Amino acid sequence: MATAAQAAAAAFLSFLSSSPHHTAPSSSVSFLAARVLPASLRAAAAGSPTSASRSRGRGVAAVVAQLPTANPEVASGEKKIRWSSRAVRSFAMAELEARKMRYPTTGTEGLLMGILVEGTSDAAKLLRANGITLLKVREEAANVLGKSEMFYFSPMHPPLTEAAQRALDWAINEKLKSDGEVTANHLLLGIWSDKESAGHKVLASLGFDDERANSLAKTILNGFRANVY
């Protein structure tokens, strides 16, 4: 039987394959944000967050691989990036979690929640082993960013914040140093790498630290060596 995460990811793909990706015009988002969003979120809604540029695709992985990136090799197509299925599902869940929180954008806190909702990656297991659960992250994200009013509705696909895009770029740049796929583990380390991001602040408040990040980095390195040898 399909899990809730798999069903949501399938719905995500179905929407993308049936119609182009659109985001709400900045003017309308700004108007709504000014009236119903907490001050900490207004800048993200009114500004110019990096929007996920997606075209019609045959697979979720292909869609996610087309996310905008500052890396010239990837942007020009010189390097092809492969995302693990867990990372793809984590990204799909991140957008859904942002909508559940009624946020105008998908930030690093959304990516963090997406990793936990997907739940099967080493990153998710490490978080849970250290007492960092989805409910705790939701509560702390609300403390860091504030809560949206009940009558605010997020876009179908909340665009990425600049911090979330940096997390994706960090994961891509790290993976370019070796072969294989970009995983949810890379994504979590990308979130942690940006100390000013909401995701980092949420993690830090819940007890995540550099020691745990280094432990996850070693897991990635050991996995790479196992594949090589």
Buried (B, 14 or more C-beta within 10 A) or exposed (E): EEEEBBEBBEEBBEEBEEEEBEBBEBEEBBEBBEEBBBEEBBEBBBBEBBBBEBEEBEEBBBBBBBBBBEBEBBEEEEBEBEBBBBBBBBBBBBBBBBBEBBBBBBBBBBBBBBBBBBBBBBBBEBBEEBEBEBEBBBEBBBEBBBBBEEEBEBBBBBBBBBBBBBBBBBBBBBBBEEEBBBBBBBBBBBBBBBEEBBBBBBBBBBEBEEEBBEEBBEBBEEBBEEEEE
